[in-house]
Amino acid sequence: MNITKIGIVGAGVIGAGIAETAARQGLGVILVETTKVQLEKAVETIRRGLKKAIGRKEVAEKDEDLIIGRVQLALDIQALTKIDFVIEAVTEDERTKTDLFSKLHTVCPAPAIFASATSSLSITKLAKASKRAPQVIGMHFMNPVPVMKLVEIVRGVQTAPETIQAAKSVAERMGKETVLAHDFPGFMVNRVIAPMINEAIYSLYEGVGSAQDIDRALKLGANHPMGPLQLADLLGLDAVLNSLEMLHRQFGNPKFSPCPLLVKYVEAGFLGRKTGKGFYEY
Ligand SMILES: NC(=O)c1ccc[n+]([C@@H]2O[C@H](COP(=O)([O-])OP(=O)(O)OC[C@H]3O[C@@H](n4cnc5c(N)ncnc54)[C@H](O)[C@@H]3O)[C@@H](O)[C@H]2O)c1
């Protein structure tokens, strides 16, 4: 399968990021949203991303319009009738995604592959709803997509080897590196990061050390580029709490139980950088 154009459904934070990344690498994109306003916002986001990339000398200024021109906008998935590789990056809600997959099944060519950008839902369940389970896979992009190198490829129980190969080659075509995960809650990245952050919060809660010292300890002692509490502030404390609650619910293992201090901070609206206060002030 030689993919030169992809469909992306959902043009929020991740969908716009995937569109920018794909277009920068020369792939054609059809970006589908529910409203014109959201599509316009996505184009602005892509333009802002490109300007930053131009500033970093990763993109030539003369290529800006060419790259934007590779992103075709649409308000209906009917625009995807000839597309062989579709990535859904719609709202993280199982019903929204299963509805979309069953509709895409009736619109896209029979061999088309559907990838989901979900960070927490079961790929196996989404695949079943699509009615073409062997052709469904997870592509867990990291935020911000144009900057982060990794795409976690997630194989559902019925995902075919050819689908894994196609997803890997699309990710590589976008300049990304991949790892292959089986479909278990949190895949690899969130499953490891969420309890690490939780343990750092417990260390603060139990008075083992200050926030600054916990972060310094991991940066200098474990070579992490950023301390776990700084990372929590960057990701958003609400997002960290959601991840832990999902892992706790799905594994039923108390090791994922969120630290009471994290719960209190979220209740107080201390969500990290986005609210100006988390474990640090901004
Ligand atoms: N934000 C992150 O840090 C992050 C990281 C990795 C993965 N993800 C995953 O990426 C996906 C998207 O997350 P996001 O943060 O970009 O969300 P978002 O809320 O920013 O964007 C979702 C977009 O989907 C659109 N949408 C909803 N239903 C639609 C439909 N039927 N057709 C077309 N568009 C539709 C919404 O209008 C919205 O613009 C989720 O599955 C999420 O778990 C997010």
The ligand as an SDF file (V2000), in Angstrom:
LIG
                    3D

 44 48  0  0  0  0  0  0  0  0999 V2000
   -4.4520   16.2330   23.9200 N   0  0  0  0  0  0  0  0  0  0  0  0
   -3.5090   15.3260   24.1750 C   0  0  0  0  0  0  0  0  0  0  0  0
   -2.5240   15.5960   24.8850 O   0  0  0  0  0  0  0  0  0  0  0  0
   -3.5880   13.9620   23.5390 C   0  0  0  0  0  0  0  0  0  0  0  0
   -2.4260   13.1850   23.4940 C   0  0  0  0  0  0  0  0  0  0  0  0
   -2.4780   11.9420   22.8560 C   0  0  0  0  0  0  0  0  0  0  0  0
   -3.6810   11.4640   22.3240 C   0  0  0  0  0  0  0  0  0  0  0  0
   -4.8020   12.2380   22.4190 N   0  0  0  0  0  0  0  0  0  0  0  0
   -6.0380   11.6850   21.8400 C   0  0  0  0  0  0  0  0  0  0  0  0
   -6.3260   12.3680   20.6120 O   0  0  0  0  0  0  0  0  0  0  0  0
   -7.7440   12.4320   20.4050 C   0  0  0  0  0  0  0  0  0  0  0  0
   -8.1650   13.8700   20.2150 C   0  0  0  0  0  0  0  0  0  0  0  0
   -7.7930   14.5960   21.3700 O   0  0  0  0  0  0  0  0  0  0  0  0
   -7.6340   16.1830   21.3530 P   0  0  0  0  0  0  0  0  0  0  0  0
   -6.8830   16.5440   22.5920 O   0  0  0  0  0  0  0  0  0  0  0  0
   -7.1360   16.6240   20.0170 O   0  0  0  0  0  0  0  0  0  0  0  0
   -9.1590   16.6160   21.5370 O   0  0  0  0  0  0  0  0  0  0  0  0
   -9.8570   18.0020   21.1020 P   0  0  0  0  0  0  0  0  0  0  0  0
  -11.0520   18.1170   21.9590 O   0  0  0  0  0  0  0  0  0  0  0  0
   -8.8450   19.0940   21.0710 O   0  0  0  0  0  0  0  0  0  0  0  0
  -10.2890   17.7260   19.5850 O   0  0  0  0  0  0  0  0  0  0  0  0
  -11.2860   16.8140   19.2190 C   0  0  0  0  0  0  0  0  0  0  0  0
  -11.9810   17.3600   17.9870 C   0  0  0  0  0  0  0  0  0  0  0  0
  -12.8230   16.3520   17.4330 O   0  0  0  0  0  0  0  0  0  0  0  0
  -13.9140   17.0170   16.8340 C   0  0  0  0  0  0  0  0  0  0  0  0
  -14.9810   16.0380   16.6060 N   0  0  0  0  0  0  0  0  0  0  0  0
  -15.7750   15.4090   17.5130 C   0  0  0  0  0  0  0  0  0  0  0  0
  -16.6040   14.5550   16.8880 N   0  0  0  0  0  0  0  0  0  0  0  0
  -16.3230   14.6300   15.5600 C   0  0  0  0  0  0  0  0  0  0  0  0
  -16.8320   13.9820   14.4060 C   0  0  0  0  0  0  0  0  0  0  0  0
  -17.7950   13.0620   14.4910 N   0  0  0  0  0  0  0  0  0  0  0  0
  -16.3180   14.3090   13.1930 N   0  0  0  0  0  0  0  0  0  0  0  0
  -15.3350   15.2290   13.0860 C   0  0  0  0  0  0  0  0  0  0  0  0
  -14.8020   15.8660   14.1530 N   0  0  0  0  0  0  0  0  0  0  0  0
  -15.2830   15.5680   15.3740 C   0  0  0  0  0  0  0  0  0  0  0  0
  -14.2770   18.1090   17.8210 C   0  0  0  0  0  0  0  0  0  0  0  0
  -15.0280   19.1250   17.1880 O   0  0  0  0  0  0  0  0  0  0  0  0
  -12.8780   18.5800   18.2530 C   0  0  0  0  0  0  0  0  0  0  0  0
  -12.4160   19.6700   17.4820 O   0  0  0  0  0  0  0  0  0  0  0  0
   -8.3830   11.7750   21.6470 C   0  0  0  0  0  0  0  0  0  0  0  0
   -8.6780   10.4300   21.3500 O   0  0  0  0  0  0  0  0  0  0  0  0
   -7.2740   11.8610   22.6910 C   0  0  0  0  0  0  0  0  0  0  0  0
   -7.3270   10.8200   23.6560 O   0  0  0  0  0  0  0  0  0  0  0  0
   -4.7960   13.4830   22.9910 C   0  0  0  0  0  0  0  0  0  0  0  0
  1  2  1  0
  2  3  2  0
  2  4  1  0
  4  5  1  0
  4 44  2  0
  5  6  2  0
  6  7  1  0
  7  8  2  0
  8  9  1  0
  8 44  1  0
  9 10  1  0
  9 42  1  0
 10 11  1  0
 11 12  1  0
 11 40  1  0
 12 13  1  0
 13 14  1  0
 14 15  2  0
 14 16  1  0
 14 17  1  0
 17 18  1  0
 18 19  2  0
 18 20  1  0
 18 21  1  0
 21 22  1  0
 22 23  1  0
 23 24  1  0
 23 38  1  0
 24 25  1  0
 25 26  1  0
 25 36  1  0
 26 27  1  0
 26 35  1  0
 27 28  2  0
 28 29  1  0
 29 30  1  0
 29 35  2  0
 30 31  1  0
 30 32  2  0
 32 33  1  0
 33 34  2  0
 34 35  1  0
 36 37  1  0
 36 38  1  0
 38 39  1  0
 40 41  1  0
 40 42  1  0
 42 43  1  0
M  CHG  2   8   1  16  -1
M  END
$$$$
